[in-house]
Amino acid sequence: MSHKQIQKMVGLAIFTAVVIVLQLLGSFIKVGSFSISLVLIPIVVGAAVYGAGAGAFLGGVFGVVVTIACINGSDWGGNLLFTQSPALTILICMVKGIAAGAAAGWVYRLLAGKNAYLAVAVSALAAPVVNTGLFCLGMRFFFYDTLVAWAAGQSLVYYVFIGLIGVNFLLETLINLVCSPIILRILNAVKRVEK
């Protein structure tokens, strides 16, 4: 293995550990029945440093931790979905995490040559948009009856955007955007170390 490959492997191992720890800590911060995903920040950083493939890998790690929470009941809403359809719940958890990490990496690479801060901010925005968007699509297409039951007579659109994802999504997005300058500093530090 080359020195660069070893650095990437070690870097991904560190980001993997951070993703696991932050997701476990984030599981204690709930808005409604769903946890806030604090892990999107290290996923964005990992995707920016090592590319979309690394972002997809870190998003997959996030998906595995969320899946475990759905299985063991520490994520109440996810556990309810898992008892209804284990395969579809796992599919949603994995696809949304992997896609969020890959999207962050692609967006960063697309914009990095134009403006580093813009690249970080937009990739930090892309991760929660993709993560939450795919969750909503999965709920709509695979768990529609559950979604209607959770809405309990409210307008489904109102429930999804205000009750289910509203505050959660806004907090995740705000955390990512506020942390964008920090993400940029981390990226610059990592790039200096790798040279």
C-alpha positions, 0 to 999 in steps of 0.5 A, spaced: 500 500 500 502 506 498 502 512 503 496 515 500 492 509 501 494 508 508 492 515 510 485 514 506 484 508 510 486 511 517 482 517 515 476 513 513 477 509 520 477 515 524 471 518 520 467 511 521 468 512 528 466 519 529 460 517 525 458 511 529 459 515 536 455 521 533 449 517 531 449 513 538 449 520 541 444 523 537 439 517 538 438 521 545 436 527 542 429 526 539 424 531 535 418 527 535 419 520 535 425 521 530 432 522 532 436 528 529 442 526 525 448 529 527 453 524 523 452 528 517 457 533 518 463 528 519 460 524 512 460 531 509 467 532 511 469 525 509 466 526 502 469 532 501 476 529 503 476 523 500 470 523 494 463 521 493 465 513 494 468 515 501 461 519 503 457 513 500 461 508 505 460 513 511 453 514 509 452 506 509 455 506 516 450 511 518 445 507 515 447 501 519 447 504 525 440 507 524 438 500 522 441 497 528 437 502 532 430 500 528 431 493 530 433 494 537 427 499 539 432 505 541 429 508 535 421 508 536 419 510 529 424 506 526 422 500 530 415 500 528 417 500 521 421 495 522 416 490 525 412 492 519 417 490 514 424 489 516 427 489 508 423 495 506 426 499 513 433 496 512 433 499 505 430 506 506 435 506 512 441 504 507 439 508 501 438 514 504 445 514 508 449 512 502 445 517 497 446 523 502 454 521 503 455 520 495 451 527 494 455 531 499 461 528 495 459 529 488 456 536 490 463 538 493 467 536 487 463 539 483 463 546 486 470 546 490 474 549 484 469 555 483 469 557 491 471 552 497 466 555 502 460 555 497 462 547 495 462 546 503 456 550 504 452 546 498 455 539 500 453 540 507 446 542 505 445 536 500 446 531 505 440 533 509 436 534 503 437 527 500 437 524 507 430 527 509 428 527 502 429 519 501 426 518 508 420 521 506 419 518 499 420 511 502 415 513 507 410 515 502 411 509 497 412 503 502 409 505 509 403 510 506 398 507 511 403 508 517 404 515 515 396 516 515 395 513 521 401 517 524 398 523 521 391 522 526 387 525 521 391 531 520 393 533 513 398 529 510 402 534 507 402 538 514 404 532 518 410 530 513 412 537 513 411 540 520 410 534 524 414 528 521 420 532 518 419 539 519 423 541 526 428 535 525 430 537 518 431 544 519 435 543 525 439 538 521 440 543 516 441 549 520 447 545 524 450 543 518 450 550 515 452 553 521 458 548 521 460 550 514 466 554 516 468 549 521 468 544 516 472 548 511 477 549 516 477 541 518 478 540 510 484 545 510 487 542 516 486 535 513 489 537 506 495 540 509 497 534 513 496 529 507 501 533 503 
